[in-house]
Amino acid sequence: MVLNKDELINITGSGFKAGFLVIIGGIITLIIGAIDGYLRPLQCNK
């Protein structure tokens, strides 16, 4: 199957959606970790 120029221009990918979900997941993880560290501080073992 060969696509013409107009069909090639209208192709959309899902890279933005996947990247967006990764960024949101990272932010949520950071917030949960900060709250956990503030409410339940643990000492470092040397």
Buried (B, 14 or more C-beta within 10 A) or exposed (E): EEEEEEEEEEEEEEEEEEEEEEEEEEEEEEEEEEEEEEEEEEEEEE
